Amino acid sequence: MENLKEYLVENGPFDGAMGFSQGAGMLMALMLEHQLLHPFEPALFQVAIFFNGGLWQEQKQMVANGLRIKTPTAHILGGKKDFMYEESLRLRDACDKDTRTEYEHDKGHCIPRKYELIVAMTRVIRMSIDRAIYRS
């Protein structure tokens, strides 16, 4: 995680970030930690996209204490076939409901490749990007 933070400092800023599964959890960990430690600085990213991710144990406590991500976010959920489904809902709920969008498919723990699902996921992601653009 320290290497990633160093990379962000040396090569950023970045407009957005995307993570799948454990990468989504790491992205959320970075964002929550930044918001907690630097509450008066801009967010790490203007938009974040999460595919089938979950909260880490430390982040569950931060969220239980009321910390929420206010950055526009998109959440792609794998439905009840996804072994991470409940965790994905917790990650989604750690983001402000007024700035998040979501799409749920029924293909489980994956990024679907079916055309109709790609179009639907793209719409949700685009809505979050548009929110970020109009906020800045």
C-alpha positions in Angstrom: 0.0 0.0 0.0 2.9 2.4 0.8 4.3 1.8 -2.7 0.9 2.8 -4.2 0.7 5.9 -2.1 4.2 6.8 -3.2 3.3 6.3 -6.9 0.2 8.5 -6.5 2.3 11.3 -5.0 5.0 11.0 -7.7 2.8 10.6 -10.7 -0.5 12.2 -9.8 -2.9 13.8 -9.6 -5.3 11.4 -11.2 -8.9 12.2 -12.2 -10.2 8.7 -11.4 -9.5 5.2 -10.3 -11.0 1.8 -10.8 -10.7 -1.4 -8.9 -11.9 -5.0 -9.2 -12.3 -7.4 -6.2 -9.2 -6.9 -3.9 -8.2 -3.9 -6.0 -11.6 -2.3 -5.3 -10.9 -2.9 -1.6 -7.5 -1.3 -1.8 -8.9 1.7 -3.7 -11.5 2.1 -0.9 -8.9 1.8 1.8 -6.8 4.5 0.1 -9.8 6.9 -0.2 -11.1 6.4 3.3 -7.7 6.8 4.9 -7.0 9.9 2.9 -10.4 11.4 3.8 -9.8 10.6 7.5 -6.2 11.9 7.7 -6.7 14.9 5.3 -10.3 16.1 5.8 -9.7 19.6 4.4 -7.7 18.5 1.3 -9.2 17.5 -2.0 -10.1 13.9 -2.5 -7.5 11.6 -4.0 -9.7 11.1 -7.1 -12.6 13.0 -8.6 -14.4 9.7 -9.4 -14.0 6.0 -8.3 -15.3 2.9 -9.9 -15.7 -0.3 -7.9 -16.3 -3.8 -9.3 -17.2 -6.5 -6.9 -15.1 -5.2 -4.0 -15.4 -5.3 -0.2 -14.2 -3.3 2.8 -11.1 -4.3 4.7 -11.5 -4.8 8.5 -9.9 -1.5 9.4 -12.3 0.3 6.9 -15.3 -1.4 8.4 -14.6 0.4 11.7 -14.1 3.7 10.0 -17.5 3.3 8.3 -19.1 2.1 11.5 -17.9 5.4 13.0 -19.7 7.4 10.3 -17.0 8.0 7.7 -18.4 8.1 4.1 -16.8 8.7 0.7 -18.3 11.8 -0.8 -16.6 11.5 -4.2 -18.9 10.3 -7.0 -18.6 6.6 -7.3 -19.9 3.8 -9.5 -20.6 0.3 -8.1 -20.9 -2.7 -10.3 -22.3 -5.6 -8.3 -22.2 -9.3 -9.3 -25.5 -10.2 -7.7 -26.2 -13.0 -5.3 -24.0 -15.4 -7.3 -21.0 -13.3 -6.2 -19.3 -14.7 -3.1 -18.4 -11.1 -2.3 -22.0 -9.8 -2.8 -22.6 -8.8 0.9 -19.2 -7.2 1.1 -19.8 -5.3 -2.1 -23.0 -3.9 -0.6 -21.0 -2.8 2.5 -18.5 -1.0 0.2 -21.3 0.6 -1.7 -22.9 1.8 1.5 -19.6 3.4 2.6 -20.2 5.9 -0.2 -22.6 8.8 0.1 -25.9 7.7 -1.4 -26.3 11.1 -3.1 -23.1 10.7 -5.1 -23.1 7.0 -6.0 -24.5 5.1 -8.9 -24.8 1.3 -9.2 -25.6 -1.5 -11.5 -26.2 -5.1 -10.5 -25.8 -8.0 -12.9 -26.3 -11.7 -12.2 -23.0 -13.1 -13.5 -21.2 -13.4 -10.2 -17.6 -12.3 -9.3 -16.6 -11.1 -12.8 -16.7 -8.2 -15.2 -19.3 -9.4 -17.7 -18.4 -9.3 -21.4 -22.0 -9.6 -22.8 -22.7 -6.5 -25.0 -26.0 -5.5 -23.2 -24.3 -5.7 -19.8 -21.3 -3.7 -21.0 -23.7 -1.0 -22.2 -25.5 -0.9 -18.9 -22.3 -0.8 -16.8 -21.0 2.0 -19.1 -24.1 4.1 -18.5 -23.6 3.9 -14.7 -19.9 4.6 -14.9 -20.6 7.6 -17.2 -23.2 9.0 -14.8 -20.5 9.0 -12.1 -18.0 10.6 -14.4 -20.5 13.3 -15.3 -21.2 14.0 -11.6 -17.5 14.5 -11.1 -17.2 16.8 -14.0 -20.1 19.0 -12.9 -18.8 19.1 -9.3 -15.4 20.5 -10.3 
